[in-house]
Amino acid sequence: MTRTTTAGGTAQTTTARRATAARVRVPLGLIGAGALAMAAVELLNPGYDPVSEVLSRYVHGIAGPLLPAALLAVGAASAVLAARLRAGAGRVAVALWAAGIMIAGVFPADPPGHHHRPSTSELVHGSAAFLAFAALPVAALLLRRTLAAARPRSRTALDALAAASLLGTTVLAVLLVDVMDGGPSLGVAGAPTLLGLVERLVIAADLAWVAVALVVTGAGERGRRG
């Protein structure tokens, strides 16, 4: 009888571990796939200037469909994160980030050079992307203590990524206003603007934060305390 009980307990433990691993690996796989797709589009389109051109324009280049696929994958993984969090402002911010990213994936941006006469798709894409970029650092700040309490070893990474996201998004907003106001006036070293470079740095910080948050919440339901 003892052996049966022990065997049953071992089986339950193994099943629980596998479920936990799945909770972490599946959404992390989506984040990884999205990041790889963005990198692939970047590498396949050397004619675009990554310093000045935003990544959204690559949808009109070689392997362009990879970009909306990447955004939808990231949005889906972020929606998983939002579902794990307890109702609150932090969860709302994550949900806004996820929704913005997915909407931006459905509505493509215009080709380069068309930002002064944007199409409806461009306006929706830009608004959704702006919403997503604004929501993520807010989520990172609101959930900082909760996520760190659930996994103290993640505190340093969470703090660093939250700071990077907030700073990068602030600079990105300044550059966007500058360009829309008839810029570029903030270019350096011959580059018309640093908009593309800063956007990529913000995306990297944001994806990294979502990945860390998924690992923290994937270990169980502890994230619902946030």
Legacy VTK file of the C-alpha trace (Angstrom):
# vtk DataFile Version 3.0
C-alpha trace
ASCII
DATASET POLYDATA
POINTS 226 float
0.000 0.000 0.000
2.828 2.360 0.839
4.517 1.582 -2.465
1.302 2.337 -4.349
0.896 5.625 -2.534
4.512 6.558 -3.186
4.236 5.648 -6.837
1.053 7.692 -7.153
2.693 10.680 -5.517
5.701 10.399 -7.798
3.462 10.247 -10.856
1.549 13.320 -9.727
4.787 15.190 -9.118
6.071 14.273 -12.571
2.815 15.374 -14.185
2.902 18.667 -12.304
6.473 19.316 -13.402
5.601 18.610 -17.012
2.629 20.967 -16.816
4.844 23.679 -15.339
7.417 23.162 -18.082
4.694 23.461 -20.718
3.400 26.678 -19.145
6.871 28.138 -19.543
8.043 26.618 -22.825
4.998 27.218 -25.015
4.711 31.019 -24.594
8.497 31.373 -24.465
8.636 29.483 -27.751
6.257 32.035 -29.251
8.446 34.900 -28.022
11.540 33.182 -29.426
9.858 32.494 -32.762
8.746 36.106 -32.997
12.240 37.401 -32.233
13.819 35.051 -34.790
11.299 36.087 -37.451
12.100 39.764 -36.844
15.825 39.036 -37.081
15.313 37.058 -40.295
13.393 39.900 -41.935
16.149 42.276 -40.891
18.875 40.098 -42.395
16.953 39.461 -45.616
16.471 43.162 -46.313
19.895 44.826 -46.255
18.515 47.641 -48.396
16.623 49.042 -45.431
18.491 51.251 -42.980
18.047 49.754 -39.481
19.227 53.010 -37.900
16.541 55.240 -39.402
13.784 52.932 -40.691
11.259 51.384 -38.329
10.876 47.628 -38.451
7.230 47.852 -39.547
8.248 48.942 -43.062
9.911 45.580 -43.646
6.494 44.038 -44.260
6.894 45.304 -47.837
10.320 43.728 -48.290
11.639 40.199 -48.768
9.806 37.656 -46.585
7.591 40.501 -45.387
4.817 38.191 -44.053
7.244 37.033 -41.360
6.813 40.371 -39.602
3.050 40.203 -38.945
3.496 36.547 -37.997
6.131 37.615 -35.474
3.874 40.287 -33.991
0.962 37.868 -33.672
3.210 35.312 -31.952
4.471 37.902 -29.463
0.925 39.136 -28.899
-0.336 35.620 -28.213
2.436 34.963 -25.690
1.703 38.295 -24.015
-1.991 37.404 -23.836
-0.984 34.236 -21.957
0.922 36.400 -19.491
-2.071 38.707 -19.025
-4.326 35.715 -18.361
-2.035 34.546 -15.544
-2.189 37.833 -13.659
-4.806 38.812 -11.131
-7.214 41.551 -12.226
-5.639 44.952 -11.741
-3.894 47.827 -13.470
-0.826 45.732 -14.238
-2.893 43.083 -15.965
-4.754 45.743 -17.963
-1.452 47.224 -19.126
-0.168 43.827 -20.261
-3.467 43.189 -22.058
-3.183 46.553 -23.841
0.354 45.680 -24.910
-0.814 42.303 -26.238
-3.798 43.783 -28.062
-1.724 46.587 -29.567
0.923 44.187 -30.842
-1.651 41.873 -32.451
-3.588 44.727 -34.059
-0.318 46.098 -35.439
0.306 42.647 -36.911
-3.084 42.536 -38.627
-2.869 46.052 -40.094
0.431 46.541 -41.972
2.346 49.788 -42.097
2.761 51.730 -45.344
5.942 51.411 -47.441
8.871 53.720 -46.621
8.366 57.357 -47.528
4.581 57.373 -47.152
4.303 58.611 -43.562
3.190 62.108 -44.620
0.107 60.669 -46.392
-0.752 57.602 -44.316
-3.367 55.034 -45.332
-6.056 53.811 -42.945
-4.017 50.652 -42.333
-0.992 52.769 -41.447
-3.003 54.884 -39.022
-4.411 51.808 -37.269
-0.990 50.127 -37.221
0.745 53.202 -35.853
-1.880 53.850 -33.182
-1.841 50.215 -32.048
1.959 50.114 -31.962
2.069 53.362 -29.975
-0.443 51.934 -27.495
1.653 48.789 -27.099
4.925 50.661 -26.625
3.326 52.955 -24.033
1.617 50.134 -22.123
4.596 47.802 -21.642
6.781 50.022 -19.411
3.682 50.872 -17.364
3.041 47.156 -16.870
6.680 46.561 -15.978
6.568 49.225 -13.271
3.191 48.180 -11.858
4.118 44.488 -11.670
7.688 44.966 -10.496
7.150 44.139 -6.817
4.671 41.323 -7.381
6.830 39.461 -9.891
9.986 39.998 -7.845
8.227 38.685 -4.731
7.172 35.547 -6.620
10.731 34.925 -7.796
13.289 37.071 -5.921
16.139 36.003 -8.205
14.392 37.772 -11.091
14.369 41.174 -9.346
17.552 42.501 -10.959
16.512 41.489 -14.459
12.998 42.857 -14.011
14.275 46.193 -12.687
16.860 46.564 -15.449
14.416 45.702 -18.215
11.713 47.967 -16.792
14.190 50.866 -16.705
15.386 50.112 -20.249
11.819 49.937 -21.537
10.791 53.195 -19.855
13.875 55.113 -20.996
13.788 53.691 -24.501
10.088 54.373 -24.938
10.545 57.969 -23.784
13.316 58.538 -26.334
11.266 56.785 -29.006
8.310 59.098 -28.354
10.565 62.161 -28.709
11.944 60.860 -32.006
8.457 60.077 -33.327
7.250 63.594 -32.528
10.370 65.001 -34.162
9.816 63.044 -37.380
6.086 63.828 -37.545
6.849 67.509 -36.949
8.860 67.682 -40.161
12.181 66.378 -38.901
14.620 64.830 -38.855
16.477 67.270 -36.659
17.864 64.722 -34.200
20.061 62.802 -36.622
23.721 62.165 -35.833
26.738 60.941 -37.776
24.984 61.435 -41.101
21.966 59.307 -40.143
18.656 61.107 -40.782
17.213 59.889 -37.496
17.847 57.267 -34.826
14.194 56.226 -34.818
14.806 52.733 -36.195
17.687 51.961 -33.867
15.854 53.115 -30.756
12.730 51.196 -31.769
14.736 47.973 -32.060
16.311 48.509 -28.645
12.878 49.091 -27.120
11.486 45.966 -28.788
14.405 43.920 -27.456
13.869 45.206 -23.902
10.118 44.664 -24.076
10.379 41.104 -25.409
12.978 40.274 -22.766
10.700 41.605 -20.010
7.755 39.552 -21.263
9.983 36.467 -21.381
11.161 36.942 -17.786
7.596 37.601 -16.606
6.421 34.423 -18.356
9.099 32.399 -16.560
8.096 33.893 -13.212
4.364 33.297 -13.671
4.826 29.958 -15.422
6.140 28.316 -12.266
2.618 28.336 -10.864
-0.293 30.610 -10.122
1.765 32.936 -7.959
1.532 35.689 -10.589
-2.179 36.037 -9.790
-1.238 37.825 -6.606
-0.244 40.829 -8.691
LINES 1 227
226 0 1 2 3 4 5 6 7 8 9 10 11 12 13 14 15 16 17 18 19 20 21 22 23 24 25 26 27 28 29 30 31 32 33 34 35 36 37 38 39 40 41 42 43 44 45 46 47 48 49 50 51 52 53 54 55 56 57 58 59 60 61 62 63 64 65 66 67 68 69 70 71 72 73 74 75 76 77 78 79 80 81 82 83 84 85 86 87 88 89 90 91 92 93 94 95 96 97 98 99 100 101 102 103 104 105 106 107 108 109 110 111 112 113 114 115 116 117 118 119 120 121 122 123 124 125 126 127 128 129 130 131 132 133 134 135 136 137 138 139 140 141 142 143 144 145 146 147 148 149 150 151 152 153 154 155 156 157 158 159 160 161 162 163 164 165 166 167 168 169 170 171 172 173 174 175 176 177 178 179 180 181 182 183 184 185 186 187 188 189 190 191 192 193 194 195 196 197 198 199 200 201 202 203 204 205 206 207 208 209 210 211 212 213 214 215 216 217 218 219 220 221 222 223 224 225
